[in-house]
Amino acid sequence: MSTPPVQRGDDVPERFPGFRVLDQARHWDEETRAVVLARVGRPSDIRFFDVVEQAAATALFDEILGQEGDDRVPVTAMVDARLAEKQTDGWHYDTMPTDQESWHRTLAALDDDARGAHGCTFADCDHERRRALLEAVHTGDGDWHGLHRGQAWSLWTRYACTAFYSHPRAWDEIGFDGPAYPRGYKNLGIGRREPFEVEDAHPAQLPITTTGDGS
């Protein structure tokens, strides 16, 4: 199973101390600033997932991304908005249903597995049971509930990572400066930083995350 990104917490030191990408918002043009700041406002209402699916999706994203606590990136709401507005990647595996149908089917399948193994929904499982259920999907043999395992895993991780790493809170985690336009960069080269950039205080903690290509 993929190694989740390191999240801040009481026992995890900041990799980029004092860095906050939104401090750079004054350097962005009006349109760019509006797009980015909209991502940190109130999450949009859930329109695509039903209540049970929303709970399963949130639990799934928490496990894939290693999120916990109250300061989560609202990945479920961000993915839900994409699906409700049919903003997919513009393709899907020819052996899989559409992304919208695949999300309905895979979340229902997760709940079926959880009920069969533990007598409760996936969202109601504890952390270790969730991880075990996901590991079984990721590394098991043959189809999973009539779906290609690798392609289901690809669906989950593609949507999860796209949402998570488009959010300024995640940019703070990885030291990303945000949009370069119109300010641009002047100190190009390995190891050279702009005045507003912060050196990684804990480079050895950078995890290697794999999502798989579903092939």
GROMACS elastic network, one bead per residue, 0.5 to 0.9 nm:
[ bonds ]
;  ai    aj funct       b0    kb
    1     4     6  0.89223   500
    1    64     6  0.85271   500
    1   131     6  0.84861   500
    1   134     6  0.76599   500
    1   135     6  0.58139   500
    1   138     6  0.64368   500
    1   139     6  0.77872   500
    1   210     6  0.82164   500
    1   211     6  0.84546   500
    2    64     6  0.71809   500
    2    65     6  0.89056   500
    2   208     6  0.83233   500
    2   209     6  0.55546   500
    2   210     6  0.54016   500
    2   211     6  0.63512   500
    2   212     6  0.88188   500
    3     6     6  0.88616   500
    3    64     6  0.80169   500
    3    65     6  0.83329   500
    3    66     6  0.84253   500
    3   207     6  0.67752   500
    3   208     6  0.67094   500
    3   209     6  0.52480   500
    3   210     6  0.73262   500
    4     7     6  0.84940   500
    4    63     6  0.77273   500
    4    64     6  0.60451   500
    4    66     6  0.50211   500
    4    67     6  0.84859   500
    4   207     6  0.76254   500
    4   208     6  0.86309   500
    4   209     6  0.67562   500
    5    64     6  0.88000   500
    5    65     6  0.61293   500
    5    66     6  0.62980   500
    5    67     6  0.85926   500
    5   173     6  0.88797   500
    5   206     6  0.79881   500
    5   207     6  0.64281   500
    5   208     6  0.84119   500
    5   209     6  0.74352   500
    6    12     6  0.78321   500
    6    65     6  0.86965   500
    6    66     6  0.72635   500
    6    67     6  0.88904   500
    6   173     6  0.80479   500
    6   205     6  0.76258   500
    6   206     6  0.75759   500
    6   207     6  0.72989   500
    7    12     6  0.71235   500
    7    14     6  0.87860   500
    7    65     6  0.87111   500
    7    66     6  0.68643   500
    7    67     6  0.67443   500
    7    68     6  0.83522   500
    7   173     6  0.73906   500
    8    11     6  0.77698   500
    8    12     6  0.53107   500
    8    13     6  0.66886   500
    8    14     6  0.64194   500
    8    15     6  0.88476   500
    8   173     6  0.77732   500
    9    12     6  0.50846   500
    9    13     6  0.73811   500
    9    14     6  0.85855   500
    9    69     6  0.87727   500
   10    13     6  0.75619   500
   12    15     6  0.87989   500
   13    16     6  0.89253   500
   13    17     6  0.83930   500
   13   201     6  0.86676   500
   13   202     6  0.80456   500
   14    17     6  0.54248   500
   14    18     6  0.84347   500
   14   173     6  0.76523   500
   14   200     6  0.87568   500
   14   201     6  0.74294   500
   14   202     6  0.78331   500
   15   172     6  0.89922   500
   15   173     6  0.69984   500
   15   174     6  0.76340   500
   15   175     6  0.79240   500
   15   199     6  0.81385   500
   15   200     6  0.52511   500
   15   202     6  0.52319   500
   15   203     6  0.73444   500
   15   205     6  0.82639   500
   15   206     6  0.89484   500
   16    19     6  0.56454   500
   16    20     6  0.87714   500
   16   172     6  0.74478   500
   16   173     6  0.72153   500
   16   174     6  0.76458   500
   16   175     6  0.61070   500
   16   197     6  0.87579   500
   16   198     6  0.57414   500
   16   199     6  0.62741   500
   16   200     6  0.52365   500
   16   201     6  0.60101   500
   16   202     6  0.81439   500
   17    20     6  0.88038   500
   17   198     6  0.72821   500
   17   199     6  0.83727   500
   17   200     6  0.81639   500
   17   201     6  0.73448   500
   18   198     6  0.78660   500
   19    23     6  0.82382   500
   19   172     6  0.64312   500
   19   173     6  0.88660   500
   19   175     6  0.71034   500
   19   177     6  0.89985   500
   19   196     6  0.82630   500
   19   197     6  0.74091   500
   19   198     6  0.63503   500
   20    23     6  0.56644   500
   20    24     6  0.78954   500
   20   168     6  0.83845   500
   20   169     6  0.83311   500
   20   171     6  0.83124   500
   20   172     6  0.56351   500
   20   175     6  0.83148   500
   20   177     6  0.84544   500
   21    24     6  0.56551   500
   21    25     6  0.74518   500
   21   168     6  0.65396   500
   21   169     6  0.81574   500
   21   171     6  0.67888   500
   21   172     6  0.59811   500
   21   175     6  0.78938   500
   21   176     6  0.71953   500
   21   177     6  0.56009   500
   21   178     6  0.63681   500
   22    25     6  0.51226   500
   22    26     6  0.83528   500
   22    36     6  0.87988   500
   22    37     6  0.82985   500
   22   168     6  0.71599   500
   22   172     6  0.88364   500
   22   177     6  0.87419   500
   22   178     6  0.82903   500
   23    26     6  0.72666   500
   23    27     6  0.88874   500
   24    27     6  0.56310   500
   24    28     6  0.72831   500
   24   177     6  0.75949   500
   24   178     6  0.78868   500
   24   179     6  0.89721   500
   24   196     6  0.82030   500
   25    28     6  0.54055   500
   25    29     6  0.84459   500
   25    32     6  0.87707   500
   25    33     6  0.60966   500
   25    36     6  0.85791   500
   25    37     6  0.84983   500
   25   178     6  0.86709   500
   25   179     6  0.89158   500
   26    29     6  0.79143   500
   26    30     6  0.89495   500
   26    33     6  0.79079   500
   27    33     6  0.86635   500
   27   180     6  0.86393   500
   27   181     6  0.80631   500
   27   182     6  0.72369   500
   27   183     6  0.63088   500
   28    31     6  0.80843   500
   28    32     6  0.60194   500
   28    33     6  0.56526   500
   28   179     6  0.70873   500
   28   180     6  0.76254   500
   28   181     6  0.62249   500
   28   182     6  0.62419   500
   28   183     6  0.72388   500
   29    32     6  0.54459   500
   29    33     6  0.60722   500
   29    34     6  0.86208   500
   29   181     6  0.72568   500
   29   182     6  0.66790   500
   30    33     6  0.51565   500
   30    34     6  0.61389   500
   30    35     6  0.87488   500
   31    34     6  0.52037   500
   31    35     6  0.63893   500
   31    36     6  0.88539   500
   32    35     6  0.52272   500
   32    36     6  0.63212   500
   32    37     6  0.85792   500
   32   179     6  0.75973   500
   32   181     6  0.82933   500
   33    36     6  0.53040   500
   33    37     6  0.59540   500
   33    38     6  0.83967   500
   33   179     6  0.89463   500
   34    37     6  0.53031   500
   34    38     6  0.60363   500
   34    39     6  0.89221   500
   35    38     6  0.53743   500
   35    39     6  0.70109   500
   36    39     6  0.54896   500
   36    40     6  0.73824   500
   36   166     6  0.86206   500
   36   167     6  0.77619   500
   36   168     6  0.74467   500
   36   178     6  0.88375   500
   36   179     6  0.89633   500
   37    40     6  0.54401   500
   37    41     6  0.67807   500
   37   168     6  0.85035   500
   38    41     6  0.53908   500
   38    42     6  0.81926   500
   38    43     6  0.89376   500
   39    42     6  0.80222   500
   39    43     6  0.76560   500
   39    78     6  0.86875   500
   39   166     6  0.83143   500
   39   167     6  0.63109   500
   39   168     6  0.76496   500
   40    43     6  0.77727   500
   40    73     6  0.87292   500
   40   167     6  0.74082   500
   40   168     6  0.73488   500
   40   169     6  0.82650   500
   41    44     6  0.87686   500
   42    45     6  0.89275   500
   43    46     6  0.87464   500
   43    74     6  0.66214   500
   43    77     6  0.60677   500
   43    78     6  0.75126   500
   44    47     6  0.86406   500
   44    77     6  0.60401   500
   44    78     6  0.75407   500
   44    80     6  0.86885   500
   44    81     6  0.71844   500
   45    77     6  0.69694   500
   45    80     6  0.86606   500
   45    81     6  0.81908   500
   46    49     6  0.64984   500
   46    50     6  0.79123   500
   46    51     6  0.87633   500
   46    54     6  0.79425   500
   46    76     6  0.83781   500
   46    77     6  0.60896   500
   46    80     6  0.62214   500
   46    81     6  0.72537   500
   46    84     6  0.86957   500
   47    50     6  0.76458   500
   47    77     6  0.87948   500
   47    80     6  0.66344   500
   47    81     6  0.70802   500
   47    83     6  0.87403   500
   47    84     6  0.61513   500
   48    54     6  0.88158   500
   48    80     6  0.55238   500
   48    81     6  0.72607   500
   48    82     6  0.88674   500
   48    83     6  0.64124   500
   48    84     6  0.50046   500
   48    85     6  0.87911   500
   48   100     6  0.86144   500
   49    52     6  0.77651   500
   49    53     6  0.53305   500
   49    54     6  0.53966   500
   49    57     6  0.85012   500
   49    80     6  0.65048   500
   49    83     6  0.88271   500
   49    84     6  0.85650   500
   49   103     6  0.88351   500
   49   104     6  0.78653   500
   50    53     6  0.52219   500
   50    54     6  0.59526   500
   50    55     6  0.86982   500
   51    54     6  0.50967   500
   51    55     6  0.64122   500
   51    56     6  0.88111   500
   52    55     6  0.53014   500
   52    56     6  0.63837   500
   52    57     6  0.86633   500
   52   107     6  0.88871   500
   52   108     6  0.87718   500
   52   121     6  0.87238   500
   52   123     6  0.86777   500
   53    56     6  0.50428   500
   53    57     6  0.59170   500
   53    58     6  0.84273   500
   53   103     6  0.88216   500
   53   104     6  0.74178   500
   53   107     6  0.61824   500
   53   108     6  0.73395   500
   53   111     6  0.89909   500
   54    57     6  0.51273   500
   54    58     6  0.60625   500
   54    59     6  0.85858   500
   54    76     6  0.70987   500
   54    77     6  0.87325   500
   54    80     6  0.85785   500
   54   107     6  0.89882   500
   55    58     6  0.52387   500
   55    59     6  0.62666   500
   55    60     6  0.85892   500
   55    76     6  0.89862   500
   55   122     6  0.82842   500
   55   123     6  0.57033   500
   55   124     6  0.87396   500
   56    59     6  0.51989   500
   56    60     6  0.60743   500
   56    61     6  0.86459   500
   56   107     6  0.62252   500
   56   108     6  0.83328   500
   56   110     6  0.76889   500
   56   111     6  0.73080   500
   56   121     6  0.76834   500
   56   122     6  0.59054   500
   56   123     6  0.50255   500
   56   124     6  0.86892   500
   57    61     6  0.60881   500
   57    62     6  0.84874   500
   57    76     6  0.63921   500
   57   103     6  0.89013   500
   57   107     6  0.67811   500
   57   123     6  0.81634   500
   58    61     6  0.52037   500
   58    62     6  0.60850   500
   58    63     6  0.86747   500
   58    74     6  0.88181   500
   58    75     6  0.76033   500
   58    76     6  0.56263   500
   58    77     6  0.89779   500
   58   123     6  0.77142   500
   59    62     6  0.51097   500
   59    63     6  0.63489   500
   59    64     6  0.87435   500
   59   122     6  0.72857   500
   59   123     6  0.53033   500
   59   124     6  0.86167   500
   59   125     6  0.89639   500
   59   130     6  0.81114   500
   60    63     6  0.53168   500
   60    64     6  0.62310   500
   60    65     6  0.85685   500
   60   107     6  0.87065   500
   60   122     6  0.82419   500
   60   123     6  0.79190   500
   60   130     6  0.80073   500
   60   134     6  0.83976   500
   60   156     6  0.83208   500
   61    64     6  0.50592   500
   61    65     6  0.58325   500
   61    66     6  0.78914   500
   61    67     6  0.77102   500
   61    75     6  0.70558   500
   61    76     6  0.73092   500
   61   156     6  0.81056   500
   61   157     6  0.85146   500
   61   160     6  0.63403   500
   62    65     6  0.54022   500
   62    66     6  0.54200   500
   62    68     6  0.65933   500
   62    72     6  0.85287   500
   62    75     6  0.87992   500
   63    66     6  0.51640   500
   63    67     6  0.68620   500
   63    68     6  0.87945   500
   63   127     6  0.76790   500
   63   130     6  0.74920   500
   63   131     6  0.69458   500
   63   134     6  0.86748   500
   64    67     6  0.80833   500
   64   131     6  0.88992   500
   64   134     6  0.89536   500
   64   156     6  0.85059   500
   64   157     6  0.73179   500
   64   160     6  0.76642   500
   64   161     6  0.89553   500
   65   157     6  0.89151   500
   65   160     6  0.75402   500
   65   161     6  0.78920   500
   65   164     6  0.80607   500
   67    71     6  0.84606   500
   67    72     6  0.60649   500
   67    73     6  0.79995   500
   68    71     6  0.74910   500
   68    72     6  0.64523   500
   69    72     6  0.65474   500
   71    74     6  0.88242   500
   72    75     6  0.80024   500
   72   169     6  0.86413   500
   73    76     6  0.86676   500
   73   163     6  0.85123   500
   73   164     6  0.64396   500
   73   167     6  0.70194   500
   73   168     6  0.88868   500
   73   169     6  0.68457   500
   73   170     6  0.75721   500
   74    77     6  0.56244   500
   74    78     6  0.63695   500
   74    79     6  0.88461   500
   74   163     6  0.84004   500
   74   164     6  0.79956   500
   74   167     6  0.88228   500
   75    78     6  0.50064   500
   75    79     6  0.60607   500
   75    80     6  0.83526   500
   75   159     6  0.87922   500
   75   160     6  0.66925   500
   75   161     6  0.88619   500
   75   163     6  0.57096   500
   75   164     6  0.60339   500
   75   167     6  0.89881   500
   76    79     6  0.52653   500
   76    80     6  0.59303   500
   76    81     6  0.85447   500
   76   160     6  0.83422   500
   76   163     6  0.85241   500
   77    81     6  0.61081   500
   77    82     6  0.87053   500
   78    81     6  0.52478   500
   78    82     6  0.64849   500
   78    83     6  0.88763   500
   78   163     6  0.60701   500
   78   164     6  0.86090   500
   79    82     6  0.51231   500
   79    83     6  0.62944   500
   79    84     6  0.85800   500
   79   159     6  0.65049   500
   79   160     6  0.74146   500
   79   162     6  0.87438   500
   79   163     6  0.65244   500
   80    83     6  0.51974   500
   80    84     6  0.59945   500
   80    85     6  0.84917   500
   81    84     6  0.50859   500
   81    85     6  0.60425   500
   81    86     6  0.83426   500
   81    87     6  0.82438   500
   82    85     6  0.52646   500
   82    86     6  0.58851   500
   82    88     6  0.66779   500
   83    87     6  0.60629   500
   83    88     6  0.67666   500
   83    99     6  0.78811   500
   83   100     6  0.62046   500
   84    87     6  0.77879   500
   84   100     6  0.84463   500
   85    88     6  0.85587   500
   86   100     6  0.80291   500
   87    90     6  0.77255   500
   88    91     6  0.73815   500
   88    92     6  0.88038   500
   88    99     6  0.71326   500
   88   100     6  0.86106   500
   88   159     6  0.89740   500
   89    92     6  0.76577   500
   89    99     6  0.88409   500
   91    94     6  0.88504   500
   91    98     6  0.84268   500
   91    99     6  0.85952   500
   92    95     6  0.83567   500
   92    96     6  0.68713   500
   92    97     6  0.75953   500
   92    98     6  0.63738   500
   92    99     6  0.67679   500
   92   155     6  0.88986   500
   93    96     6  0.52381   500
   93    97     6  0.77152   500
   93    98     6  0.83311   500
   93   151     6  0.74252   500
   93   214     6  0.89221   500
   94    97     6  0.74704   500
   94    98     6  0.88818   500
   95   147     6  0.80453   500
   95   148     6  0.75973   500
   95   151     6  0.86942   500
   96    99     6  0.80806   500
   96   101     6  0.89453   500
   96   102     6  0.70224   500
   96   147     6  0.68754   500
   96   148     6  0.74375   500
   96   151     6  0.75798   500
   96   152     6  0.83068   500
   97   100     6  0.79243   500
   97   101     6  0.58621   500
   97   102     6  0.55555   500
   98   101     6  0.53182   500
   98   102     6  0.59526   500
   98   103     6  0.85903   500
   99   103     6  0.61004   500
   99   104     6  0.86922   500
   99   155     6  0.75765   500
  100   103     6  0.53402   500
  100   104     6  0.65784   500
  100   105     6  0.88635   500
  101   104     6  0.51479   500
  101   105     6  0.61910   500
  101   106     6  0.85800   500
  102   105     6  0.50871   500
  102   106     6  0.58948   500
  102   107     6  0.84030   500
  102   147     6  0.87750   500
  102   152     6  0.76532   500
  102   155     6  0.81054   500
  103   106     6  0.52881   500
  103   107     6  0.60475   500
  103   108     6  0.84145   500
  103   152     6  0.86709   500
  103   155     6  0.80646   500
  103   156     6  0.82254   500
  104   107     6  0.56143   500
  104   108     6  0.62679   500
  104   109     6  0.86774   500
  105   108     6  0.52052   500
  105   109     6  0.60829   500
  105   110     6  0.87190   500
  105   145     6  0.86222   500
  105   147     6  0.89083   500
  106   110     6  0.62001   500
  106   111     6  0.87136   500
  106   145     6  0.82736   500
  106   147     6  0.83444   500
  106   152     6  0.70823   500
  106   156     6  0.89950   500
  107   110     6  0.51003   500
  107   111     6  0.64334   500
  107   112     6  0.86801   500
  107   122     6  0.87561   500
  108   111     6  0.51759   500
  108   112     6  0.62040   500
  108   113     6  0.87432   500
  109   113     6  0.61762   500
  109   114     6  0.85578   500
  109   144     6  0.83389   500
  109   145     6  0.65967   500
  110   113     6  0.51600   500
  110   114     6  0.61930   500
  110   115     6  0.86491   500
  110   121     6  0.79695   500
  110   122     6  0.61553   500
  110   133     6  0.77549   500
  110   134     6  0.82857   500
  110   137     6  0.89455   500
  111   114     6  0.50099   500
  111   115     6  0.60887   500
  111   116     6  0.84793   500
  111   120     6  0.76651   500
  111   123     6  0.79563   500
  112   115     6  0.52186   500
  112   116     6  0.61059   500
  112   117     6  0.86116   500
  112   120     6  0.88161   500
  112   121     6  0.74648   500
  112   122     6  0.81765   500
  113   116     6  0.51082   500
  113   117     6  0.61139   500
  113   118     6  0.82711   500
  113   121     6  0.83601   500
  113   122     6  0.78119   500
  113   133     6  0.72963   500
  114   117     6  0.52120   500
  114   118     6  0.55179   500
  114   119     6  0.65511   500
  114   120     6  0.59023   500
  114   121     6  0.54594   500
  114   122     6  0.51363   500
  114   123     6  0.87554   500
  114   124     6  0.87408   500
  114   125     6  0.73831   500
  114   129     6  0.83432   500
  114   130     6  0.80977   500
  114   133     6  0.72276   500
  115   118     6  0.52895   500
  115   121     6  0.56828   500
  115   122     6  0.75678   500
  116   119     6  0.59451   500
  116   120     6  0.80526   500
  117   120     6  0.82538   500
  117   133     6  0.87743   500
  118   121     6  0.81616   500
  118   122     6  0.89545   500
  118   125     6  0.76439   500
  118   129     6  0.83336   500
  120   123     6  0.81416   500
  120   124     6  0.60559   500
  120   125     6  0.67610   500
  121   124     6  0.52139   500
  121   125     6  0.66035   500
  122   125     6  0.53101   500
  122   126     6  0.85528   500
  122   129     6  0.85144   500
  122   130     6  0.65936   500
  122   133     6  0.85064   500
  123   126     6  0.79810   500
  123   130     6  0.80328   500
  124   130     6  0.89397   500
  125   128     6  0.79830   500
  125   129     6  0.58258   500
  125   130     6  0.59204   500
  126   129     6  0.55028   500
  126   130     6  0.62162   500
  126   131     6  0.87192   500
  127   130     6  0.51906   500
  127   131     6  0.61992   500
  127   132     6  0.86770   500
  128   131     6  0.51380   500
  128   132     6  0.62085   500
  128   133     6  0.86890   500
  129   132     6  0.50554   500
  129   133     6  0.61839   500
  129   134     6  0.86161   500
  130   133     6  0.51624   500
  130   134     6  0.62126   500
  130   135     6  0.85112   500
  131   134     6  0.51424   500
  131   135     6  0.59788   500
  131   136     6  0.85739   500
  132   136     6  0.62147   500
  132   137     6  0.87825   500
  133   136     6  0.51795   500
  133   137     6  0.65653   500
  133   138     6  0.88068   500
  134   137     6  0.50738   500
  134   138     6  0.61191   500
  134   139     6  0.86056   500
  135   139     6  0.59406   500
  135   140     6  0.77501   500
  136   139     6  0.54736   500
  136   140     6  0.51484   500
  136   141     6  0.87968   500
  137   140     6  0.55536   500
  137   141     6  0.85480   500
  137   144     6  0.70439   500
  137   149     6  0.61447   500
  137   150     6  0.82956   500
  137   152     6  0.85695   500
  137   153     6  0.76580   500
  138   141     6  0.89904   500
  138   149     6  0.64578   500
  138   150     6  0.67431   500
  138   152     6  0.87669   500
  138   153     6  0.65051   500
  139   149     6  0.81470   500
  139   150     6  0.85708   500
  140   143     6  0.84348   500
  140   144     6  0.82284   500
  140   149     6  0.76653   500
  141   144     6  0.82287   500
  141   149     6  0.81506   500
  142   147     6  0.89227   500
  142   148     6  0.75484   500
  142   149     6  0.74752   500
  143   146     6  0.54497   500
  143   147     6  0.52937   500
  143   148     6  0.50456   500
  143   149     6  0.59131   500
  144   147     6  0.50376   500
  144   148     6  0.62169   500
  144   149     6  0.56722   500
  144   152     6  0.86875   500
  145   148     6  0.84835   500
  145   149     6  0.89060   500
  146   149     6  0.89769   500
  147   150     6  0.88299   500
  147   151     6  0.77770   500
  147   152     6  0.69691   500
  148   151     6  0.53347   500
  148   152     6  0.61648   500
  148   153     6  0.86374   500
  148   214     6  0.79964   500
  149   152     6  0.51591   500
  149   153     6  0.61457   500
  149   154     6  0.85379   500
  149   214     6  0.75478   500
  150   153     6  0.50339   500
  150   154     6  0.60659   500
  150   155     6  0.86236   500
  150   212     6  0.71206   500
  150   213     6  0.71686   500
  150   215     6  0.65998   500
  151   155     6  0.61511   500
  151   156     6  0.87204   500
  151   212     6  0.86376   500
  151   213     6  0.74027   500
  151   215     6  0.70224   500
  152   155     6  0.50675   500
  152   156     6  0.64424   500
  152   157     6  0.87853   500
  152   214     6  0.75053   500
  153   156     6  0.52423   500
  153   157     6  0.61995   500
  153   158     6  0.84311   500
  153   211     6  0.76280   500
  153   212     6  0.75834   500
  153   213     6  0.86557   500
  153   214     6  0.69889   500
  154   157     6  0.52654   500
  154   158     6  0.57841   500
  154   159     6  0.84264   500
  154   211     6  0.65044   500
  154   212     6  0.62806   500
  154   213     6  0.61428   500
  154   214     6  0.55055   500
  155   158     6  0.54056   500
  155   159     6  0.63267   500
  155   160     6  0.85020   500
  155   214     6  0.85311   500
  156   159     6  0.55750   500
  156   160     6  0.60137   500
  156   161     6  0.85561   500
  157   161     6  0.58268   500
  157   162     6  0.82308   500
  157   211     6  0.60222   500
  157   212     6  0.85330   500
  158   161     6  0.54626   500
  158   162     6  0.60255   500
  158   163     6  0.85795   500
  158   211     6  0.76616   500
  159   162     6  0.52215   500
  159   163     6  0.61741   500
  159   164     6  0.85213   500
  160   163     6  0.54080   500
  160   164     6  0.60503   500
  160   165     6  0.85075   500
  161   164     6  0.50528   500
  161   165     6  0.57888   500
  161   166     6  0.82103   500
  162   165     6  0.56260   500
  162   166     6  0.61903   500
  163   166     6  0.53991   500
  163   167     6  0.68808   500
  164   167     6  0.56918   500
  164   168     6  0.88573   500
  164   169     6  0.84840   500
  164   170     6  0.63736   500
  165   168     6  0.77621   500
  165   169     6  0.84200   500
  165   170     6  0.55562   500
  165   171     6  0.67003   500
  166   169     6  0.87645   500
  166   170     6  0.73616   500
  166   171     6  0.76620   500
  167   170     6  0.55080   500
  167   171     6  0.65460   500
  168   172     6  0.63063   500
  168   173     6  0.87507   500
  168   176     6  0.86614   500
  168   178     6  0.76762   500
  169   172     6  0.52378   500
  169   173     6  0.66826   500
  170   174     6  0.65608   500
  170   175     6  0.85648   500
  170   176     6  0.84490   500
  171   174     6  0.52821   500
  171   175     6  0.57855   500
  171   177     6  0.71341   500
  171   178     6  0.71126   500
  172   175     6  0.51345   500
  172   176     6  0.64291   500
  172   177     6  0.80930   500
  173   176     6  0.78899   500
  174   200     6  0.86804   500
  174   206     6  0.89482   500
  175   178     6  0.89768   500
  175   197     6  0.75089   500
  175   198     6  0.71185   500
  175   199     6  0.83362   500
  175   200     6  0.76464   500
  176   179     6  0.89561   500
  176   197     6  0.84464   500
  177   180     6  0.75139   500
  177   196     6  0.81852   500
  177   197     6  0.71358   500
  179   182     6  0.82163   500
  179   183     6  0.87104   500
  179   184     6  0.85491   500
  180   183     6  0.57513   500
  180   185     6  0.71120   500
  181   184     6  0.56220   500
  185   188     6  0.70313   500
  185   194     6  0.71966   500
  186   193     6  0.89983   500
  186   194     6  0.72305   500
  187   192     6  0.59232   500
  187   193     6  0.61146   500
  187   194     6  0.58773   500
  187   195     6  0.89955   500
  188   191     6  0.87027   500
  188   192     6  0.63438   500
  188   193     6  0.77104   500
  188   194     6  0.85622   500
  189   192     6  0.55127   500
  189   193     6  0.83399   500
  190   193     6  0.85572   500
  193   196     6  0.78693   500
  193   197     6  0.58119   500
  193   198     6  0.75756   500
  193   199     6  0.79200   500
  194   197     6  0.52413   500
  194   198     6  0.83703   500
  195   198     6  0.81255   500
  198   201     6  0.84981   500
  199   202     6  0.89446   500
  200   203     6  0.56654   500
  201   204     6  0.89676   500
  202   205     6  0.57410   500
  202   206     6  0.76938   500
  203   206     6  0.56805   500
  204   207     6  0.82233   500
  211   214     6  0.86343   500
  212   215     6  0.80237   500
